[in-house]
Every structure is written in C-alpha cells, then in structure tokens.
Amino acid sequence: MKSSASTTHGGERARRGTTSTVTGSAVVGHEGQTRGAVVTLLLEEGPITASDIGTRLGLSAAGVRRHLEALIDNGEARITSSAVVAQRGRGRPAKYFQLTAVGRGRLGHTYDDLAGAAMRQLRKIGGDRAIETFARQRVEAIVADVEPAVGSRPVDVEEAAGRIADAFTAAGFAATTRQVGNGVQICQHHCPVSHVASEFPELCDAERQAFSDLLGTHVQRLATIANGDCACTTHVPLTGRNRPEISKKSNSMPHPTSSITSGAQPSTGDRTSPRKELA
C-alpha cells in the first residue's frame, strides 16, 4: 500500500509538474504574441507613443513599457529624435518609438547576399540598362493586376493608389495609404529587399515610375527605409474639388512623418541631391 501511495503521490507530482510546464508555455506564447503585436504597430504606425500602443492593444502602461524596453535592449526599437514629432499640450513631450534596422531585419530579408551578388553580376554583364530593365519588369509583375486610375478626378487617383497599396501588401511590403493635406501618400512600412535596394536605387526608381504611370500624375518619393526612414513614403498630389473627405485606406491615427502637403519637399536630407530610394 505504501508503494502504491508513493506511486500515486509521485503521479500527482508528475501531473502537477506537467500542468505547470504547459501553463508556463502558454504564458510565454501569449507574451510572444503580444510582443509581435507591438512590433507590428511599430512597423505600420511608427513613430508611435507608448500610450497609443497601449490604447490600440488594450495593454497597461507597465505592459507596454516592458515590451518596449525589451525591444530596445535587443536593439530592435529606439526612441526617435525626429524633428517632426512635436510636443502636444503641456508637460513633458511624449516619447515616440520606432523599429531599428535590426528590428526590420528580424522580419526577414530573404537571401540578401545572394540577391546582391546576382544584381552586381547582372550589372557587370549588361551594365546599368540591364539593372533598369530588371527593376522595371520586377515592379510590373507586382502591379500586373492593378487597374490604372480610370479618370483624372481626385477620387479616381486615390482609389488607384489604394489598389497599388493592396498589390504591394500582397508582395510583402505592408503598404497603406493616407490622406495628407491636398494629397494622398502611399506608405510601404516594410521592404523585403531593402538591403539590396540601398545598393541599387534603380529598384526604387522603377517603383516610383510605375506609381506615376498607373495614377496618371507626377508622384514624389519623400522618404525611404534604405535611408533610415521608418517607411517608404510616396506623395501623390490630388487636385480639384472632388477629393473625398476620408480615404477608404486612410488610418485614423496621424502619422508624424506624413505631415507633408501637396507641393512640399522631403522633410529630411539634401533637397538638391538625389537620395537613394527603396523598393
């Protein structure tokens, strides 16, 4: 009987240990999902405040702070010093957070070294024209199913911009659109080939040209991930009286790096010299 009791108690201890392990794994899994949600917000909305993250995800201030501190300690996020982030109201200015290059790298840059080597070999064999042709064909494949703007009205152009964003999202660029002043901006919050594009800006040039062709208007690249910005931002001017009040693709939260109205110049960098653009 004693042996049986001992076995029983041992079994209970084993079951309790198993239960504890499963519970611990569930906690770790939930923690990882929440961390992933924070990273997604930093990717798509950054720079963003801890308060806004808490509101969007339903997290306490302490919970948000724990995740942000872990990301900062790992070098995956940082407090931005962007001049466009202004203090709102009285008191201390809010801190804005965004992903670093390391943080973006964790999201995946597939075969960067191989792709870069292939592009360099292509240039060696066919020169700049070969790179330009490849870049054009690449973006044409991404937007192959995108219907161009059917008219010149602002609403037509904006709807076409939304279709472009959808196509780039499907290609892994996490793209959105938002209204800013008298224009709409196409924002690519991630780029699977950013490391390659930083060396070969022809990829970005082809993108911008494709946007212009599909929208039937001049567009302007304002920011790129390759240059250290939090997103690739392309400004599309809207003119006339038919601009809708709210874009179907527009996010409700203001974007600190998107406060550029029609006709404005890039907020950073030398305005007279070309910057490398990112696909």
Secondary structure, 3 states (H helix, E strand, C coil): CHHHHHHHHHHHHHHHHHHHHHHHHHHHHHHHHHHHHHHHHHHHHCCEEHHHHHHHHCCCHHHHHHHHHHHHHCCCEEECCCCCCCCCCCCCCCCEEEECHHHHHHCCCCCHHHHHHHHHHHHHHHHHHHHHHHHHHHHHHHCCCCCCCCCCCHHHHHHHHHHHHHHHHHCCCCEEEEEECCEEEEEECCCCCHHHHHHCCHHHHHHHHHHHHHHCCCCEEEECHHHCCCCEEEEEECCCCCCCCCCCCCCCCCCHHHCCCCCCCCCCCCCCCCCCCCC
